[in-house]
Amino acid sequence: MSAGLSLGSAVAAAATGTARADDGPIVKPLPPALFVVHGTNAEMRWEAMRGQGYLTPADRFFVRNHTRTPLIDARTWRLRLFGSGLRGSPTLDRPVTFSYEDLLGMPARTIDAFIECTGNGRSLYTTQQHQSVSGTPWRLGGVGVARWRGVPLAHVLERAGLTHRAVDVMPRGLDPDFVDGGRNLGRVRRPLPVAKALDDVLLAYEMNGRPLPPDHGFPVRVVVPGWVGVASIKWVGDIEVSGTPLSSPWNTTYYRMFGPDHPPEGGAPLTRQVLKSAFELPWDARLDSGRTHRLRGRSWSGEGAVRHVEISTDGGRTWRRATPYGRRDALGWTRWEIVWRPPGPGSYELRARATDRTGTAQPDVAPYNTLGYLFGAVVRHPVTVG
C-alpha cells in the first residue's frame, strides 16, 4: 500500500476501526487472549507473539494513552510549525502548515523500529525487587516493533524554514488534555534536541504497510528510534521550534528518575531505552514434562543491535547461549531460541540475559526510581512443568 497511499485510502482504512470510539479510551478490540487492559492502556501478552514474524501486528501492538484515542479526519488535519527557531518566527496563530497530502508528496523513508513505554517492566520493581513504585503496572508487554513509513522530520523542518538558532523542537498531540491530581497539564508534548530531530526522527503515516490505526497515531505520529516511548508523540498536530530550551510536564514532572539515589529535582530527562529480553510464553506457563521444548523470545536495546543472549533454566545458576534467527536490526529486536528438556516435573525459573553492541549486559537488579521507569534487569519468568 505504500506506493499507492492516498488521502482517500488512508481515511477509509483508518475509519474501519472506529465503531468502539465512544465505548472506551481505546478504539481497537482488546481480546483477553492478546491483551491485559490497564485503564486507558493495553499491554500485549507475550505469548501472542508466538508464531508471528519479525514485526508486531497492529492488532496486538500495545496501546499507551494518557487520555483516549481521538478520531481525526485527515482531510482537515494540518501540521502546524511555529517558533523562534524558524525563519520569520511564525506564531501558533500564524504557523507554517502542511496538509496530509503535502506529507504524502514528500520523499519518504521506511524503518523497522521498536517503540516502548518508558514504564515497561514497572511491576517487576515490586514483584521481583520488592520496591514500591507508582504508575501503570506493565510487565513486559509495553513494546512492539513495526515498519514505520513517513517523512523525515528533518525534511519538514527544512521546508518550514529551520534556522541555525533552533535548539529544541516540541511535537504536541491532538489527544484530549491530560489532568493529573486536579491539574490540567494540556495535551501531551515533549521537547527533542534539534540534533536528534535532524538525525533519525520520522513523521510516520504508515504502520506495517497500512495507514496508521487510530490507536497508534492516525493520521501522523512521531517515531523517535531507540528513545523512550513518550518521545514518539501520537496524533501530532503542531511542532514548536525554539531558539531557547523548551520544557513540559513530560520532561520535568514525569519521565525523569526520582528517588533516594537521584537529585531532589530528579535526574536528567530520560532519552534512550534500556536493554530488555522477553520469552514468548505466558507468565506462569505450564509445560509438559518428559519432552523437549523450544523456548523462543526477543531482546532489544535503545543502544542498537543485540550482540548475544544467554538463557538460564535453573534460576541463574548456569547459562547457555541462545541461537539467534532471522533479522537482527539495530532499531528493532533480535529473535532467539534454545532447546530445553526439563529434568522433571516442578517449578522452574527461566531467565534471559542479553548483551548489546556496546558490551552492556542486563544486570541482576535495576536501579530504583519511584516512578518505576526503565526496568532493565534480568526477568525471572516462572513456569511449571508437569
Secondary structure per residue as TSV (DSSP state, phi and psi in degrees):
chain	resnum	aa	ss	phi	psi
A	1	M	-	360.0	-16.4
A	2	S	T	-57.2	-46.4
A	3	A	T	-67.6	-29.8
A	4	G	T	-111.8	18.5
A	5	L	-	-63.2	131.1
A	6	S	-	-132.7	168.7
A	7	L	H	-59.1	-45.0
A	8	G	H	-63.1	-44.7
A	9	S	H	-67.8	-35.2
A	10	A	H	-65.6	-44.9
A	11	V	H	-62.3	-44.0
A	12	A	H	-63.7	-43.5
A	13	A	H	-66.5	-41.2
A	14	A	H	-69.6	-28.0
A	15	A	H	-74.9	-15.9
A	16	T	T	-67.4	-21.2
A	17	G	T	-109.8	21.6
A	18	T	-	-99.2	4.9
A	19	A	T	-64.8	-27.9
A	20	R	T	-95.7	15.0
A	21	A	T	-58.7	-34.1
A	22	D	T	-91.0	-2.3
A	23	D	T	-88.5	-18.9
A	24	G	S	-177.2	-179.1
A	25	P	S	-76.6	-11.8
A	26	I	-	-120.1	137.1
A	27	V	-	-81.8	-47.4
A	28	K	S	-74.2	158.2
A	29	P	-	-61.2	146.8
A	30	L	-	-127.1	68.7
A	31	P	-	-61.7	138.0
A	32	P	T	-58.6	-22.8
A	33	A	T	-70.5	-19.7
A	34	L	T	-109.4	-27.1
A	35	F	E	-135.5	151.4
A	36	V	E	-109.0	122.3
A	37	V	E	-91.1	130.6
A	38	H	E	-121.0	79.5
A	39	G	T	62.8	-112.9
A	40	T	T	-83.0	1.3
A	41	N	E	-120.9	156.5
A	42	A	E	-134.8	123.1
A	43	E	E	-98.4	130.5
A	44	M	E	-69.0	135.8
A	45	R	-	-79.7	130.0
A	46	W	G	-65.0	-28.0
A	47	E	G	-65.7	-17.2
A	48	A	G	-69.7	-14.1
A	49	M	G	-90.9	-6.2
A	50	R	T	-63.3	131.0
A	51	G	T	81.3	-2.2
A	52	Q	-	-87.6	164.1
A	53	G	-	-82.7	-155.7
A	54	Y	S	-66.8	-40.6
A	55	L	S	-86.0	151.8
A	56	T	-	-85.4	118.1
A	57	P	-	-59.3	148.2
A	58	A	G	-60.7	-29.6
A	59	D	G	-73.0	-9.7
A	60	R	G	-129.3	12.2
A	61	F	S	-73.2	134.2
A	62	F	-	-60.5	157.6
A	63	V	B	-123.3	125.8
A	64	R	-	-118.8	108.0
A	65	N	-	-118.4	133.2
A	66	H	S	-76.2	-32.5
A	67	T	S	-130.0	-86.6
A	68	R	-	-153.9	160.4
A	69	T	-	-72.4	120.9
A	70	P	-	-83.3	152.6
A	71	L	-	-105.9	115.0
A	72	I	-	-118.2	136.8
A	73	D	-	-89.1	114.8
A	74	A	T	-63.6	-21.9
A	75	R	T	-70.5	-28.4
A	76	T	T	-107.3	-8.2
A	77	W	-	-64.7	141.2
A	78	R	E	-137.0	141.7
A	79	L	E	-95.9	121.7
A	80	R	E	-110.6	126.0
A	81	L	E	-115.7	138.0
A	82	F	E	-155.5	168.5
A	83	G	S	126.3	169.8
A	84	S	T	-73.4	-8.4
A	85	G	T	-89.7	4.7
A	86	L	B	-112.9	154.0
A	87	R	T	-58.2	129.9
A	88	G	T	80.0	-2.5
A	89	S	-	46.1	60.5
A	90	P	-	-60.7	149.0
A	91	T	-	-99.4	169.5
A	92	L	S	-64.2	-30.8
A	93	D	S	-73.6	-27.1
A	94	R	S	-133.5	70.6
A	95	P	-	-88.6	174.4
A	96	V	E	-84.3	129.3
A	97	T	E	-121.7	149.2
A	98	F	E	-133.2	137.8
A	99	S	E	-90.8	170.6
A	100	Y	H	-59.6	-43.4
A	101	E	H	-65.1	-33.5
A	102	D	H	-58.5	-45.6
A	103	L	H	-66.4	-40.1
A	104	L	H	-61.9	-25.6
A	105	G	T	-87.2	-4.1
A	106	M	S	-90.6	160.2
A	107	P	-	-56.7	131.5
A	108	A	-	-105.5	158.8
A	109	R	E	-134.7	146.0
A	110	T	E	-121.8	132.4
A	111	I	E	-135.1	148.1
A	112	D	E	-102.5	114.1
A	113	A	E	-146.2	150.1
A	114	F	E	-86.5	148.6
A	115	I	E	-121.9	134.2
A	116	E	E	-140.4	132.5
A	117	C	-	-61.0	138.8
A	118	T	T	-60.6	-29.6
A	119	G	T	-92.5	11.0
A	120	N	T	-58.5	128.6
A	121	G	T	90.0	2.8
A	122	R	T	-55.5	-41.3
A	123	S	H	-62.2	-21.6
A	124	L	H	-73.8	-20.5
A	125	Y	H	-58.6	-38.4
A	126	T	H	-82.1	-52.6
A	127	T	H	-73.8	-28.5
A	128	Q	T	-105.1	-34.5
A	129	Q	T	-111.1	-1.8
A	130	H	-	57.5	43.8
A	131	Q	-	-120.9	142.6
A	132	S	-	-86.3	126.9
A	133	V	-	-135.9	162.7
A	134	S	-	-116.6	153.3
A	135	G	S	122.2	176.8
A	136	T	-	-59.3	128.2
A	137	P	-	-82.0	62.6
A	138	W	-	-61.5	145.6
A	139	R	-	-92.6	-90.7
A	140	L	S	-133.2	6.0
A	141	G	-	-91.1	15.4
A	142	G	S	-92.7	47.8
A	143	V	E	-150.9	152.7
A	144	G	E	-164.4	153.4
A	145	V	E	-111.1	129.0
A	146	A	E	-134.6	163.7
A	147	R	E	-93.6	109.6
A	148	W	E	-101.6	132.5
A	149	R	E	-126.7	137.2
A	150	G	E	179.7	-157.3
A	151	V	E	-105.8	130.7
A	152	P	E	-55.2	132.7
A	153	L	H	-57.5	-33.2
A	154	A	H	-57.0	-39.5
A	155	H	H	-66.6	-42.4
A	156	V	H	-67.0	-41.1
A	157	L	H	-61.8	-42.2
A	158	E	H	-63.6	-42.5
A	159	R	H	-63.7	-30.9
A	160	A	H	-80.7	-11.9
A	161	G	T	101.7	40.4
A	162	L	B	-58.2	136.7
A	163	T	-	-114.4	169.2
A	164	H	T	-68.6	-11.8
A	165	R	T	-77.6	-16.9
A	166	A	-	-62.9	133.4
A	167	V	-	-114.7	-50.2
A	168	D	E	-130.1	152.4
A	169	V	E	-124.1	141.6
A	170	M	E	-131.4	99.3
A	171	P	E	-71.0	147.1
A	172	R	E	-132.0	137.2
A	173	G	E	-82.7	170.6
A	174	L	-	-106.7	13.6
A	175	D	S	-73.9	163.0
A	176	P	-	-61.1	158.5
A	177	D	-	-55.9	144.9
A	178	F	-	-97.5	126.8
A	179	V	E	-114.1	127.5
A	180	D	E	-133.2	121.2
A	181	G	T	61.2	32.0
A	182	G	T	84.2	-4.1
A	183	R	E	-99.4	128.2
A	184	N	E	-85.1	113.7
A	185	L	-	-96.9	3.4
A	186	G	-	80.0	-167.8
A	187	R	S	-78.3	152.0
A	188	V	-	-63.4	130.9
A	189	R	B	-156.4	151.1
A	190	R	-	-159.3	131.8
A	191	P	-	-75.4	151.1
A	192	L	E	-122.5	140.1
A	193	P	E	-61.1	143.1
A	194	V	H	-61.7	-30.7
A	195	A	H	-61.8	-41.3
A	196	K	H	-68.9	-41.9
A	197	A	H	-58.4	-35.0
A	198	L	T	-85.6	-7.9
A	199	D	T	-85.2	-74.3
A	200	D	T	-138.5	16.8
A	201	V	-	-79.6	140.2
A	202	L	E	-119.2	141.7
A	203	L	E	-97.2	96.5
A	204	A	E	-90.7	139.0
A	205	Y	E	-122.0	-1.6
A	206	E	E	-129.4	149.2
A	207	M	E	-135.0	118.9
A	208	N	T	55.2	40.2
A	209	G	T	83.7	6.2
A	210	R	E	-133.3	161.4
A	211	P	E	-54.8	146.6
A	212	L	-	-51.8	133.3
A	213	P	-	-67.8	157.1
A	214	P	G	-54.2	-43.4
A	215	D	G	-67.0	-15.3
A	216	H	G	-113.8	17.6
A	217	G	T	117.4	7.2
A	218	F	T	-54.4	134.7
A	219	P	T	-91.5	-22.8
A	220	V	-	-143.0	138.3
A	221	R	E	-131.8	163.2
A	222	V	E	-90.2	139.9
A	223	V	E	-124.6	117.8
A	224	V	-	-113.9	95.3
A	225	P	T	-58.6	134.9
A	226	G	T	81.4	-13.6
A	227	W	B	-94.9	167.4
A	228	V	-	-58.5	146.2
A	229	G	G	-58.9	-31.4
A	230	V	G	-61.7	-21.4
A	231	A	G	-70.2	-24.7
A	232	S	S	-89.5	71.7
A	233	I	-	-58.0	129.7
A	234	K	S	-89.6	158.7
A	235	W	S	51.1	44.7
A	236	V	E	-61.1	133.6
A	237	G	E	-117.5	-33.0
A	238	D	E	-148.9	159.5
A	239	I	E	-136.2	118.9
A	240	E	E	-86.5	132.7
A	241	V	E	-118.5	113.3
A	242	S	E	-119.4	146.7
A	243	G	S	-85.7	-0.8
A	244	T	S	-130.4	158.6
A	245	P	-	-60.3	142.6
A	246	L	-	-110.1	158.5
A	247	S	-	-146.3	163.4
A	248	S	-	-154.9	169.8
A	249	P	T	-57.9	-22.1
A	250	W	T	-84.3	1.6
A	251	N	T	-133.6	11.3
A	252	T	T	-123.3	-64.2
A	253	T	T	-72.4	-37.5
A	254	Y	S	-119.1	166.4
A	255	Y	S	59.8	38.9
A	256	R	S	-135.5	163.2
A	257	M	-	-88.4	123.8
A	258	F	-	-119.7	151.9
A	259	G	S	142.5	-177.8
A	260	P	T	-62.6	-24.4
A	261	D	T	-98.7	13.0
A	262	H	S	-128.3	158.6
A	263	P	-	-59.6	155.6
A	264	P	T	-55.6	-34.9
A	265	E	T	-84.6	0.1
A	266	G	-	95.0	161.6
A	267	G	S	-73.5	-173.8
A	268	A	S	-64.7	152.2
A	269	P	-	-53.9	135.7
A	270	L	-	-71.3	142.1
A	271	T	-	-124.5	-83.9
A	272	R	B	-76.0	145.7
A	273	Q	-	-75.1	163.8
A	274	V	-	-100.9	175.4
A	275	L	-	-80.2	135.1
A	276	K	E	-144.3	161.8
A	277	S	E	-142.4	149.7
A	278	A	E	-146.7	141.5
A	279	F	E	-85.0	143.9
A	280	E	S	-83.7	62.4
A	281	L	S	-138.7	151.2
A	282	P	-	-63.6	152.2
A	283	W	T	-67.5	136.4
A	284	D	T	59.9	40.8
A	285	A	E	-63.1	149.3
A	286	R	E	-109.5	124.7
A	287	L	E	-118.7	145.5
A	288	D	-	-72.0	139.3
A	289	S	S	-83.3	164.3
A	290	G	S	73.8	17.9
A	291	R	S	-145.8	164.6
A	292	T	-	-92.9	135.8
A	293	H	E	-115.2	141.7
A	294	R	E	-100.5	104.7
A	295	L	E	-85.0	130.1
A	296	R	E	-125.6	154.6
A	297	G	E	-166.8	-171.8
A	298	R	E	-143.3	146.1
A	299	S	E	-131.8	148.2
A	300	W	E	-153.3	158.8
A	301	S	-	-150.2	141.0
A	302	G	T	-69.9	-11.9
A	303	E	T	-92.3	-0.3
A	304	G	S	121.1	-156.9
A	305	A	-	-62.6	146.1
A	306	V	E	-81.9	130.7
A	307	R	E	-81.8	-49.1
A	308	H	E	-159.9	165.4
A	309	V	E	-133.1	136.3
A	310	E	E	-114.4	145.6
A	311	I	E	-122.6	137.7
A	312	S	E	-119.6	132.7
A	313	T	S	-110.3	7.4
A	314	D	S	-128.0	35.6
A	315	G	T	75.0	20.4
A	316	G	T	98.0	4.0
A	317	R	S	-74.5	-41.3
A	318	T	S	-131.1	156.2
A	319	W	-	-134.6	145.1
A	320	R	E	-130.8	148.1
A	321	R	E	-71.5	131.5
A	322	A	-	-80.3	158.0
A	323	T	E	-97.6	117.9
A	324	P	E	-73.9	152.5
A	325	Y	E	-146.0	156.7
A	326	G	E	71.4	-158.7
A	327	R	E	-71.2	154.1
A	328	R	E	-136.4	79.1
A	329	D	-	-87.6	144.9
A	330	A	S	-66.0	-33.1
A	331	L	S	-93.6	-7.9
A	332	G	S	-111.3	-127.0
A	333	W	E	-141.7	169.5
A	334	T	E	-109.3	129.3
A	335	R	E	-92.6	144.4
A	336	W	E	-145.7	165.0
A	337	E	E	-150.7	158.9
A	338	I	E	-154.1	146.6
A	339	V	E	-95.6	135.3
A	340	W	E	-140.6	128.5
A	341	R	-	-113.7	105.6
A	342	P	-	-58.1	140.5
A	343	P	S	-69.5	-14.8
A	344	G	S	173.0	176.1
A	345	P	S	-64.3	158.7
A	346	G	E	138.6	-173.7
A	347	S	E	-95.0	136.3
A	348	Y	E	-131.9	160.1
A	349	E	E	-125.1	112.4
A	350	L	E	-90.3	141.2
A	351	R	E	-135.8	141.5
A	352	A	E	-123.8	130.5
A	353	R	E	-128.7	112.7
A	354	A	E	-98.8	154.8
A	355	T	E	-126.7	130.4
A	356	D	E	-97.5	-176.5
A	357	R	T	-64.1	-20.3
A	358	T	T	-82.7	-6.3
A	359	G	S	90.6	-1.6
A	360	T	-	-72.6	132.3
A	361	A	B	-114.6	153.1
A	362	Q	-	-63.2	131.1
A	363	P	-	-81.9	171.0
A	364	D	S	-77.2	-26.9
A	365	V	S	-132.6	134.7
A	366	A	-	-88.1	138.9
A	367	P	-	-58.5	132.6
A	368	Y	-	-75.9	140.6
A	369	N	-	-150.1	146.0
A	370	T	T	-67.3	-23.2
A	371	L	T	-93.0	-0.4
A	372	G	-	69.1	36.6
A	373	Y	-	-88.0	154.2
A	374	L	-	54.8	49.9
A	375	F	-	-72.0	112.7
A	376	G	-	-122.3	10.6
A	377	A	S	-71.8	160.9
A	378	V	-	-60.2	128.4
A	379	V	-	-90.1	137.1
A	380	R	-	-95.3	101.6
A	381	H	E	-96.0	113.1
A	382	P	E	-81.2	138.1
A	383	V	E	-137.2	157.5
A	384	T	E	-121.9	128.3
A	385	V	E	-104.9	126.8
A	386	G	-	-164.9	360.0
